[in-house]
Amino acid sequence: MASKASSSGKAPARARASAQRQAEPHPALASVAKSGTGKVKVAVSDIDGILRGKYLHVDKFMGAAQPHPAGGFGFCDVVFGWDAQDQCYDNTTVTGWQHGFPDALARIDLDTARRVPWDNNVPFFLGEFVNADGSAYPVCPRQTLKRVLARAQKLGLQPMAGMEFEWFNFAETPQSWAGKRGVGPEPITPGMFGYSLLRMGDQRGFFNALMDEMAAFGVPIEGLHTETGPGVYEVAIAFSGALEAADRAILFKTGAKEIGKRFGIMPSFMAKWAQQYPGCSGHIHQSLSDGKKNLFFDARSDRAMSPLFESYLAGQIACLMEFAPMFWPTINSYKRLVDGFWAPVKPTWGIDNRTASFRVIAASAKSTRLETRCPGADVNPYLAMAAVIAAGLHGVEKGLKLTTAPIRGTNEGAENVPRAPRTLIETTTAFERSDIARDWFGDAFVDHFAATRRWEWRQWLDGVTDWELKRYFEII
C-alpha cells in the first residue's frame, strides 16, 4: 500500500522543488553571468591581514565558484609562507621551501559578492582556503575565525561585532615614499585637530569618497571624523555578524588605500608611526545574540549587564595576555602601548571608560555591548576578531565570574594589575605556551602563527634603524 504522502503526490512535489532549488545558481553567480563582465576580482587574506588577489577570467571564475569538490581554484600557498615584504619564512612547517610552495585550494565565498565602485564596478569576491577534502585549511585566517564562530553556534550564540580604525594619511605615493627611504612622510594636514569640520574640508574629495564608495562596496560606515594628530582619521564600520564584520574591516583597509591613490594620498594603518603622536587603534565592539535579542543586556542588573556578559568579559580579561600577538602582531604594535597615550596597557575594564582595555557600554537592549580597545589598527581583522570572541566564549564555557572591580579615571583601581609586555617575543612565547589558544585555534595554527611572529622578531633584531644612526653614528 502506498503511503499517504506518496498517494497524495506531496512527496514527489517536494523532491522536485528541492531539486529545482539545488539546480538554481547562487544569486551572485546569476548576477555575474547577467552582467556580461569579462573578469572578476578575487582576494584572500594572508597571515598579516594583507589581501592578496587577482583577476580571473569570468569563465575561470564560474568554474571555480562551483560547490566542492569541483569548485575552487589554485592559489600559491606562499601567501602563508612569506611576510609582509614577501620574504619567505625559514621556520614554518605548513608551507615553506621544503614543500616547493605548491598551490593551495582557495574556495570562493559567494555570499561576499560585491562590486568595486572605483574599479569600473568589477565583481568582487572574498575567498578562503580549504584542504583537498574540503576541510578548513588550518592556518587560513578567515577559517580560523569561522572555527571560533562554529563553536559559538554550538553554544546557541551568535557573535555580533563592529570594528573601528584610526589611521594616518600622507601626501605620498609608493615612488615618493621609496625615494624618502622610509623617513619623513608628509601628513595631508598639520596639527592636532580632532573632530574637525575644518580639516574634513581640506581633503573633501577623499573624505566623501570614503563615505560614498565604501557604502557602495558593501562596507557601510557609521561615522568618519578626524582624530587627534596630523592627517589622522577614525572610522566606525557598521555592526553586523562577526564574520561579515571582519570581512568589512579587511576590505576597508584595502579599499581606503586604493581610493587614496586617486587623491595622491597614502593611508597607513601602522600602529604608531611617530613617537610624539598617539597610536592607531583597531577597537572591536561585540555582543552576543540568540538570533532575537541582545544577550548582554539585563534590565534587572544595576550595571545592565547579564551574567553571560560578565562571564564573556571575565574570559577576555583572563585571556588578554595569552592571545596578545593576535591583536598586537608586529614589532611596531608595542610602540603604541605607552602610558598616557590613550592605548590601554593593562587588562582592565570600566563602565564607559575609554582608558580601560575593556569598555563596557551598558545602556539599552539594543546598544549594550563590549568594546575591546586593546587591538591596534595593524591587526589582521580575522585573527583579532577570532581572539576576542574566543576569549569571551572561553569565559562563557567555563562560567568565569567577573571578580575585579571596574577602574575609575585613568587606571585608578588597577595599581596592582601587571601591564602588558612591551615586545612581540614576550607575547609570542606566552601565546605558544597557551593551552587555551591551542584549544580554540588548533595546534597547527598556533605553531605556524608563533613561528611567523618569531621570524618578525628576528628581522627586527637584524635591522639597523635611523634611531640608532642618530644616537650612535657620530658620538660613539
matplotlib code that plots the C-alpha trace (Angstrom):
import matplotlib.pyplot as plt

x = [0.0, 1.3, 1.9, -0.4, 2.3, 3.1, -0.5, -1.2, 1.7, 3.2, 6.5, 7.4, 6.4, 8.7, 11.5, 11.1, 11.1, 14.2, 16.0, 14.9, 16.4, 19.6, 19.8, 19.3, 22.6, 23.5, 22.2, 25.7, 26.6, 23.4, 24.4, 27.9, 26.5, 23.9, 26.4, 28.3, 31.6, 34.8, 36.6, 36.1, 38.4, 39.0, 41.1, 42.2, 43.8, 47.4, 48.7, 49.3, 45.9, 47.1, 44.6, 46.3, 44.3, 44.0, 41.6, 40.0, 38.5, 34.8, 34.8, 37.5, 35.6, 32.4, 34.2, 36.0, 32.7, 31.1, 30.5, 33.1, 34.6, 34.5, 34.9, 37.8, 41.0, 44.7, 46.4, 50.1, 50.4, 53.4, 50.8, 51.2, 54.9, 56.2, 56.0, 54.6, 57.7, 57.4, 60.4, 60.0, 59.9, 62.6, 61.0, 57.5, 56.3, 52.8, 54.3, 57.9, 60.8, 60.7, 57.3, 58.1, 55.3, 52.5, 49.0, 46.6, 42.9, 41.0, 37.3, 35.2, 32.5, 29.6, 27.9, 30.7, 29.7, 30.0, 31.2, 34.2, 33.0, 36.5, 37.4, 34.6, 32.2, 34.1, 32.5, 34.5, 34.5, 36.5, 37.8, 39.3, 41.5, 40.4, 42.2, 41.6, 38.8, 37.0, 38.0, 39.4, 43.0, 44.4, 46.3, 43.8, 42.8, 39.2, 38.8, 40.3, 37.5, 34.9, 36.1, 35.5, 32.1, 31.1, 31.9, 29.8, 26.9, 27.1, 26.5, 23.5, 25.2, 25.7, 28.6, 27.8, 30.6, 31.8, 35.3, 36.8, 40.1, 42.3, 44.8, 47.1, 47.0, 50.1, 50.7, 52.8, 53.0, 54.8, 57.5, 57.9, 57.9, 60.6, 62.6, 62.5, 63.8, 61.2, 61.8, 59.8, 56.3, 54.2, 50.8, 47.9, 47.1, 49.1, 48.4, 46.3, 42.7, 40.2, 36.5, 37.4, 34.9, 37.6, 40.2, 37.5, 37.2, 41.0, 40.5, 36.8, 37.0, 38.8, 36.6, 33.4, 34.8, 35.4, 31.8, 30.1, 32.2, 32.7, 28.9, 28.6, 31.3, 29.2, 31.2, 28.8, 30.3, 28.5, 30.9, 34.0, 35.9, 39.3, 41.2, 44.0, 47.1, 48.2, 46.2, 44.6, 41.0, 38.8, 36.1, 33.4, 32.1, 28.5, 27.7, 26.9, 27.6, 31.2, 32.3, 30.8, 32.3, 35.8, 35.2, 34.2, 37.2, 39.8, 38.1, 38.0, 41.8, 42.5, 39.7, 41.0, 44.4, 43.0, 40.7, 43.6, 45.7, 43.2, 43.9, 47.6, 47.1, 48.8, 46.8, 48.8, 47.3, 50.7, 50.1, 52.4, 54.4, 55.8, 56.9, 55.3, 51.8, 49.1, 49.0, 46.3, 43.7, 41.5, 38.7, 36.3, 32.7, 30.9, 27.7, 26.1, 22.6, 20.4, 19.0, 16.3, 17.8, 21.0, 22.0, 24.4, 21.6, 19.8, 17.5, 17.4, 21.2, 22.5, 25.0, 22.5, 24.9, 23.7, 25.6, 26.5, 28.0, 30.0, 31.4, 32.3, 34.2, 35.9, 37.1, 38.6, 40.4, 41.8, 43.0, 44.3, 48.0, 47.8, 46.2, 48.1, 50.0, 46.7, 45.9, 49.5, 51.0, 54.0, 57.2, 55.6, 52.4, 54.2, 55.4, 51.7, 51.5, 52.7, 51.2, 49.1, 48.8, 45.2, 46.1, 45.3, 48.2, 46.6, 43.8, 41.3, 37.6, 35.4, 31.9, 32.1, 35.8, 38.0, 41.2, 40.3, 41.2, 37.6, 35.0, 31.5, 28.8, 25.7, 22.7, 19.6, 18.7, 19.8, 23.2, 24.6, 28.0, 31.7, 34.3, 37.7, 40.2, 43.4, 44.0, 45.9, 45.0, 47.7, 45.7, 44.6, 40.8, 40.0, 42.6, 41.8, 38.1, 38.8, 40.9, 38.5, 35.5, 37.3, 38.5, 35.0, 33.5, 36.1, 34.7, 31.2, 32.1, 34.0, 31.4, 34.0, 33.0, 33.8, 35.8, 37.6, 36.0, 35.8, 38.6, 37.9, 39.6, 42.9, 43.7, 42.5, 42.0, 44.5, 47.6, 48.4, 47.5, 50.6, 50.9, 51.2, 54.6, 56.4, 57.8, 56.5, 58.8, 57.3, 53.7, 54.6, 56.2, 53.1, 50.8, 52.8, 52.6, 48.8, 46.6, 43.6, 44.9, 45.6, 42.1, 40.4, 42.7, 44.3, 47.9, 48.7, 47.6, 49.3, 52.6, 52.5, 51.5, 54.0, 56.7, 55.8, 56.0, 59.3, 60.5, 59.2, 61.2, 64.4, 64.1, 63.9, 67.0, 68.9, 67.7, 69.6, 67.3, 67.5, 67.2, 70.5, 72.2, 71.1, 72.1, 75.5, 76.9, 78.9, 79.4, 80.3]
y = [0.0, 3.4, 5.8, 8.7, 11.2, 9.3, 8.7, 12.4, 13.4, 15.6, 13.8, 13.9, 17.5, 18.3, 16.4, 18.2, 21.6, 20.6, 19.5, 22.8, 24.8, 22.9, 23.5, 27.2, 29.1, 31.3, 34.8, 36.1, 33.8, 34.8, 38.4, 37.9, 36.0, 38.6, 41.5, 40.4, 41.1, 39.6, 39.4, 39.0, 40.2, 37.7, 38.1, 36.1, 37.2, 36.3, 35.8, 39.5, 40.6, 41.8, 41.0, 39.0, 38.7, 38.5, 38.9, 35.8, 35.4, 35.1, 31.5, 30.5, 32.2, 30.4, 27.1, 28.0, 29.1, 25.6, 23.7, 21.3, 19.0, 20.6, 24.2, 26.3, 27.5, 27.1, 29.9, 29.5, 28.7, 31.1, 33.6, 31.8, 31.3, 34.8, 38.0, 41.5, 42.2, 38.9, 37.4, 33.7, 32.3, 29.7, 28.3, 27.2, 23.6, 24.0, 25.8, 26.6, 25.8, 22.2, 21.8, 23.7, 26.2, 24.3, 25.6, 25.5, 25.3, 28.6, 28.5, 31.5, 32.6, 33.6, 35.4, 38.0, 39.3, 43.0, 45.3, 47.7, 51.2, 52.6, 49.8, 50.1, 48.1, 44.9, 41.9, 41.1, 38.1, 37.0, 33.5, 31.2, 28.2, 24.5, 21.2, 18.7, 17.0, 20.3, 20.7, 24.0, 24.9, 25.1, 28.4, 30.4, 33.5, 33.5, 29.8, 30.4, 32.9, 30.6, 27.8, 30.0, 31.0, 27.4, 26.7, 29.7, 28.3, 25.0, 27.2, 28.7, 32.1, 34.5, 36.9, 40.3, 42.8, 46.1, 47.5, 50.9, 52.1, 55.1, 55.7, 58.4, 59.8, 61.1, 63.1, 60.3, 57.8, 54.5, 56.2, 59.3, 57.1, 54.9, 58.0, 59.1, 55.7, 55.4, 58.7, 61.9, 61.2, 64.3, 64.2, 65.6, 68.2, 69.7, 70.0, 68.2, 68.7, 66.0, 66.1, 68.9, 70.0, 72.4, 69.6, 67.4, 70.1, 70.1, 66.7, 66.8, 64.6, 61.8, 62.1, 61.9, 59.1, 57.0, 57.5, 57.0, 54.5, 52.2, 52.1, 51.1, 48.5, 46.8, 48.4, 50.8, 53.5, 54.6, 57.5, 59.1, 62.0, 63.5, 62.3, 63.9, 64.1, 65.4, 63.8, 61.1, 59.9, 57.5, 55.3, 53.2, 50.4, 49.3, 46.5, 43.0, 39.3, 38.8, 37.2, 39.9, 42.5, 41.0, 41.0, 44.6, 45.5, 44.0, 45.4, 48.9, 48.9, 47.8, 50.0, 53.1, 52.6, 52.1, 55.1, 57.2, 56.6, 58.6, 61.6, 61.3, 60.0, 57.1, 55.8, 53.9, 51.6, 51.2, 51.1, 54.0, 55.9, 58.7, 58.8, 62.2, 61.3, 58.9, 55.5, 54.0, 51.6, 48.9, 48.7, 45.8, 46.2, 42.9, 41.4, 38.0, 37.3, 34.3, 35.4, 37.5, 39.7, 41.1, 38.6, 41.1, 43.3, 42.6, 45.4, 43.8, 44.3, 47.6, 47.7, 46.4, 43.5, 40.0, 37.1, 35.9, 39.4, 39.2, 35.8, 36.9, 39.9, 37.8, 35.5, 38.4, 39.7, 36.2, 35.6, 39.0, 38.3, 34.7, 35.8, 39.1, 38.5, 38.2, 41.8, 43.2, 41.3, 43.5, 44.9, 48.3, 47.3, 47.6, 51.2, 52.1, 50.7, 53.8, 55.1, 58.2, 57.9, 56.6, 52.9, 50.8, 48.9, 46.7, 44.1, 46.4, 47.1, 50.1, 51.4, 53.8, 54.4, 54.8, 54.3, 50.7, 47.7, 46.7, 49.4, 48.2, 50.2, 49.3, 51.2, 49.8, 46.4, 47.4, 49.1, 47.2, 45.9, 45.4, 47.5, 45.8, 48.7, 46.7, 46.0, 48.3, 49.3, 46.9, 43.8, 41.1, 41.6, 37.9, 37.0, 39.9, 39.0, 35.3, 36.2, 38.4, 36.2, 33.0, 34.7, 35.8, 32.4, 30.7, 32.7, 31.6, 27.9, 27.9, 30.1, 32.6, 35.2, 38.9, 39.3, 42.6, 46.0, 48.5, 51.0, 54.7, 57.5, 56.5, 53.1, 54.2, 50.8, 49.0, 49.8, 46.2, 44.9, 44.0, 46.0, 44.4, 43.2, 45.7, 43.2, 40.8, 38.0, 38.0, 37.8, 35.2, 32.9, 33.2, 32.5, 29.5, 28.0, 28.7, 25.7, 27.9, 29.2, 25.7, 24.6, 27.4, 27.8, 24.4, 23.3, 23.9, 27.5, 28.3, 26.8, 28.5, 31.9, 31.8, 30.9, 33.9, 36.2, 34.8, 35.5, 39.0, 39.5, 38.1, 40.6, 43.4, 42.1, 42.3, 45.7, 49.0, 51.9, 55.6, 56.0, 54.1, 56.1, 59.4, 58.2, 56.5, 57.3, 60.4, 60.1, 56.5]
z = [0.0, -0.9, 1.9, 2.3, 1.3, -1.9, -2.8, -2.5, -4.6, -2.0, -1.6, -5.3, -5.4, -2.5, -4.1, -7.4, -5.6, -3.7, -6.9, -8.6, -5.8, -6.0, -9.8, -9.4, -9.4, -6.5, -7.0, -7.1, -10.0, -11.8, -11.3, -12.7, -15.7, -16.4, -16.1, -19.2, -17.5, -18.8, -15.5, -11.7, -8.9, -6.0, -2.9, 0.2, 3.4, 4.2, 7.8, 8.3, 7.1, 3.7, 0.9, -1.9, -5.0, -8.8, -11.7, -13.0, -16.5, -16.0, -17.4, -14.9, -12.1, -13.0, -12.8, -9.5, -7.9, -8.2, -4.9, -3.6, -4.9, -8.4, -7.1, -6.0, -7.7, -7.1, -5.1, -4.3, -0.6, -0.3, 0.9, 4.2, 3.7, 3.5, 5.4, 4.6, 2.5, 0.6, 2.4, 2.8, 6.4, 7.2, 10.3, 9.3, 8.5, 7.0, 4.0, 3.0, 0.6, 1.8, 0.2, -3.0, -2.4, -4.3, -4.9, -2.1, -2.8, -2.5, -2.2, -3.2, -0.7, -2.9, 0.0, -0.1, -3.6, -4.2, -6.9, -6.7, -7.4, -8.0, -10.4, -13.0, -10.8, -11.4, -9.5, -6.4, -4.0, -1.0, -0.7, 2.0, 1.9, 2.2, 2.1, -0.8, 1.2, 1.7, 5.4, 6.6, 5.8, 9.4, 9.1, 6.9, 9.0, 7.7, 8.5, 12.0, 12.7, 11.3, 13.6, 16.6, 15.3, 14.7, 18.4, 19.3, 17.3, 19.3, 22.4, 20.7, 20.4, 17.5, 18.0, 16.6, 16.0, 14.5, 14.1, 14.3, 12.9, 13.4, 10.7, 9.4, 5.8, 4.0, 0.8, -0.6, -3.5, -3.5, -5.5, -3.3, -0.2, -1.7, -2.5, 1.1, 2.2, 4.9, 6.7, 6.9, 5.4, 4.9, 6.6, 4.5, 7.2, 10.0, 13.7, 16.4, 15.4, 16.4, 15.3, 12.9, 10.3, 9.0, 8.4, 6.8, 4.2, 3.4, 1.7, 0.9, -2.1, -0.3, 2.7, 0.7, -1.5, 1.6, 2.8, -0.5, -2.3, 0.8, 1.2, -2.5, -1.8, 0.9, 3.7, 5.4, 7.6, 10.7, 11.3, 9.9, 11.5, 12.1, 15.1, 17.3, 15.1, 11.8, 9.0, 11.1, 10.6, 12.6, 11.1, 12.7, 10.4, 10.8, 13.2, 11.8, 12.3, 13.3, 10.0, 8.0, 10.3, 9.8, 6.0, 6.1, 8.2, 5.9, 2.9, 4.4, 5.0, 1.4, -0.1, 1.7, 0.2, -3.3, -3.0, -1.6, -4.7, -6.7, -4.5, -4.1, -0.5, 1.2, 4.2, 6.9, 9.5, 11.2, 15.0, 15.7, 13.1, 15.2, 18.9, 19.6, 18.4, 19.7, 18.1, 15.9, 17.3, 15.9, 18.5, 18.3, 19.6, 20.4, 21.7, 21.7, 20.3, 20.2, 16.9, 18.5, 21.3, 22.7, 25.4, 27.0, 28.3, 31.6, 32.9, 36.4, 36.8, 38.3, 35.5, 32.9, 32.3, 32.1, 33.8, 30.3, 29.6, 32.8, 32.0, 28.5, 29.9, 32.5, 29.7, 27.8, 31.0, 31.6, 28.1, 27.1, 27.5, 26.2, 22.9, 22.6, 19.3, 17.5, 18.3, 18.7, 15.8, 14.7, 16.3, 15.9, 17.8, 21.1, 20.5, 20.8, 24.3, 26.1, 29.4, 28.9, 25.1, 25.0, 24.3, 27.3, 28.7, 31.4, 31.3, 33.0, 32.5, 33.1, 32.6, 29.6, 30.4, 27.3, 29.3, 30.1, 27.9, 28.0, 27.9, 28.9, 27.2, 29.2, 28.0, 26.2, 25.0, 21.5, 22.3, 25.3, 24.2, 24.9, 23.3, 23.3, 23.0, 23.1, 19.4, 17.1, 13.5, 12.3, 13.1, 10.8, 11.4, 11.1, 13.8, 16.1, 15.9, 16.5, 19.5, 21.3, 20.6, 21.6, 24.8, 25.7, 24.9, 27.0, 29.9, 29.0, 28.6, 31.9, 33.7, 34.8, 37.3, 37.0, 40.1, 39.5, 40.0, 37.2, 37.1, 37.5, 35.8, 34.3, 35.8, 39.3, 41.0, 38.7, 40.6, 41.2, 37.8, 35.7, 32.5, 29.1, 27.8, 25.6, 23.0, 20.4, 21.5, 25.1, 24.0, 21.3, 23.9, 26.1, 23.1, 22.0, 25.5, 25.9, 26.3, 25.8, 22.4, 21.3, 22.4, 20.4, 17.3, 17.0, 17.3, 13.6, 13.7, 17.0, 15.9, 12.5, 13.7, 16.6, 14.0, 11.8, 14.8, 15.8, 12.3, 12.6, 15.8, 14.2, 11.3, 13.9, 15.7, 12.4, 11.4, 11.9, 12.5, 11.9, 15.8, 16.1, 13.5, 15.1, 18.6, 17.9, 14.4, 15.4, 19.1, 19.8]

ax = plt.figure().add_subplot(projection="3d")
ax.plot(x, y, z, "-o")
ax.set_aspect("equal")
plt.show()
